[in-house]
């Protein structure tokens, strides 16, 4: 019996896999991996063969051969694997199928594909349409093989049956939709029903197309055919192409094929077989799922999921794929329609709703027409989509009616309540009633929309008419009674309060007229039609209600104001004085602290806590023995400049603000002693030592740094206390009975970060630890820091940046839990910037002295605007350097474009001006910056030292740092509260 093998290579789908394992000694044999259940309707995993796959750790690719039963699939696989029938897949010669389910050859072929070592498995499948099976079972075998494989070989015999034609028709219909949506690979058979066919190759790859799961590498498609005969005709037309590919019959003796060698087979068959091997090798790729190549265990794991879904019907088979595609497209289009309708602001007029429905329906149908699969199947889906959109539209109509009813009911109720209020006015006014009446009508007509409007309009007309009739009926009588009461009130006012006889007389005349003359000569009805009454009504209406003054609303407040105005002069003066003081009152500090100062105290160690504590409402009193408020203390700058010991330079002159002799310990919540050589002098001052002892005995926090622990030792409060300090203080602390503690791992100034707390004693090595020092000090004073720990702040600096203007806010923000970086364009992380101290030495301008070295914390090239919430430009002379660097100017512009907080201190506004972000903004500026701010379009605030305008914060210079830190913290969402 003649056998002719027609190879239909369809390269598709990179997909999902599964895993499992059993113990197998010999993998050089075929193993079942999927087998049928007893009813031959569903599939189940065979654990025996999964170990052959799960043991593979390299990327996997699978080649599957499918086709009708008894078509020679197993023989073809053995030929591709260069195996004999006795070594490879079993080959049968009976009517029943030899292969049940899906089998895998246990030993993969290792290939190098695009530089990736790949294990290629070959899969044998059960033939279609064998005896005792359902069509659903064949579809599941087809679908599972398609999902598992990287290359799918459709093996067909010479005689084509209608089932094959049906499958090809399905592929043709699918091709109609995919054609033109990407590059296609067209492969067609030769000798269908004796007709000559050709393989056309157009391109390589196709984009992902099978729902959201299937990742296609190659796809086999046909040209446009609609009926079985059209398919045959089209295939025949394509048969003349010179690139035809076919496998001729290997030998006339089919039952002897397994015993024949290559030399015995048809040479043309052998040649074509080798070409087929090359074709398979050229198109095969690693199996990829969601962009990731799968290894053995991953392949087996996903195979379990796919098989479960397939048995449940969740994975479409060839007979249902178009419906599934169109179902997904239908759902998306329906969702598109629903989303468009869901965005409508209900309620709305019915015509507007109808127009919106038609626009959304047209958009959804257009999307369906562009995406649907199949010309014949799509018609049914289009009808279904239209019906489902109508159902959604009905629900929207109901929702519109409901919302319209709710809105109109609320407006109706509001007007009804308003009419009830106008009925009981304290001072009846027809003009006010008419104004309220008109306002209700207008607001209802303007705001009530939708299908319920007509019904509620009728209700409104009835309600408003009834209210008007009732008001007019009672208006004249209430007005008459009010005039009588008013005349009596004016009698009292004219007689006893204002003491003006004419007012009293006029009031008596009005009262007598109303109570006697009108009753004697006019009836109630004739009174209301008398011109005199009309004049009275007009005068009353003018006094009681006008668009400017509503006396009914303000009668009680005005009465209270008048009553307060006539209170005796003493009470008036008291309230006036209280009000005046309230306008100028400064907030009372909840906490207070004392700083003991002296000449040559460490500059930073007094300046940083002095400014930061004030920024959060803490009163800070600075005192020194033998000095009075307003006197100045010389400060010292201690810095490590490469010598054996720190270097001391002259700092700024620090002004005292309180009297040492008036210190009362009970008024303070904390004591701060900065470091420096002054502590040697004060360590023998009895009053200083007694203050230290009182703070210690009261259990109040005592914060020390560097050398100021000497005062604790002299006061005798260190016994048994853990303490740290500058290393030279170790013997002093130990001789005073303290326990020396040293922060481990200090290799450079960057590593000095610790502040040690033992009871009420706070100690640190020096100013580099100020961030932790401030945090512990605040907590010791009962403060709670409110921060999200994700706020990031960037400082832009350079050489000769103002010392305090970078260090004080830098340490304060660190203490509040912010991530703080400082960069300069021309220095790398860890590089030192020379700082300058601008001091007031009674010259025309500030003097400049060298300050502490400041180390940048990040590389300029690593800075990204979206990593930070704020940028701060401190003053000094460094902004002059930054404005000459286009990178710095551009960076500030980017912060402004992202609407982030931008702050400028002192001369730092120079860079903000260069970036063009001061235009139209209120700014604080000292004399040196006023011209630059004005030329940049900024608006100067002459009386303010710190000004906030939106996301821009500016400050005149370092003396205003407390206000600057406070305002900046608010903008960044940082706060500090005391218990």
NORGIRA-V61438 format. One line per field, one symbol per residue. phi: phi as a letter, one per 20 degrees, with the letter a starting at -180 (. if undefined). burial: + if it has 24 or more other ideal C-beta (glycine too) atoms within 12 Angstrom, else -. Layout:
BEGIN
phi=???
burial=???
END
This chain:
BEGIN
phi=.fccddddececlececbbrbcecedeeaecfdccffgelccdbfdffefffeffedegdccdddcqffmdnffffffffeldefeeeffddcdffffedmcdcffdfeecddlndfcededddcfffmefncefffffffgffffffeecddeecffeeefffgffffffffffgeffnerfcddccedmflneecceddcncdcffceleeedeeccecdffcccgfffffffffffeffefcbdfffafeffdgfeeegfeeggfffffffffgfffffdfcgfcclncfeefffffffgffffffffenfefdffcffffgfffffffffffffffffefeeebgfffffffffffffffffffffdfdnfefffffffffffffffffffffffffffffffffffffffffffffffdgfdfbfffffffgffffffffeefcofeffffffffgffffffffffffegfffffffffffffffffffeddelcffffffffffffffedfffedcefffgfdfgfffffffffffffbbgecdfffdgfgffffffffefggffgfffffffffffdfeffffcbccdedafmffgffdfffgfffffdnefcddcbgmcdgnfddfdcddbednefcgedcfeeeeefcbeffdfcgfeddbdccfepfffffffdefffffffffffffmefcdcbmdffgffffemdegmefbcaggfegfffffenedfccffmedbffeecececcmdedbbfrffefgfgffffgffenecedbelcfccdddbafmffgffdfffffffffeneedcccbgdcegnfedfdcdecedmdfcfeccfdffddfdbegfeecgfecebccdfenefgffffedffffffffffffelefcccdlfffgffffemdefmdfcebfgfdffffffenfdfdfedeccdcmedccbfrffefgfffffffffemdbbcdf
burial=--++++++++++++++++++------+--+++++++---+-+++++++++++++++-++++++++++++++++++++++++-+-+--+++++----+++++++++++++-+-+----+++++++++++++--+--+++++++++++++++++++++++-+--+++++++++++++++++----++++++++++-+-+++++----+-++++-+++++++++++++--+--++-+++-++----++++++++--+--++------++--++-++-+++-+++-+++++++---+++++++++++++++-+++---++++-+++++++++++-+++-+++-++--+-+++----+--++--++--++-++--++++--++--++-+++-++--++--++-+++-+++-+++-++-+++-++--++-+-+++++++--++--++--+---++++++--+--++--++--++--+---++-+++-+++-++-+++--+---------+--+--++-++---+--------+-----+--++--++-+++----+++--------------------------------------+++++++++++++++++++++++++++++++++++-+----+++++++++-----+-++-++++++++-+--+-+--++++++++++++-+++-+--++-++-+++---++++++++++++++++-++--++++++--+--++--+-+-++++-----+--++++++++++++++++++++++++++++++-+-+-+---+++++++++++++++++++++++++++++++++++-+----++++++++------+-+++++++++++-+--+----++++++++++++++++-+--++-++-+++---++++++++++++++++-++--++++++-+++-++--+-+-++---+++++-+++++++++++++++++++-++-+++-+-
END
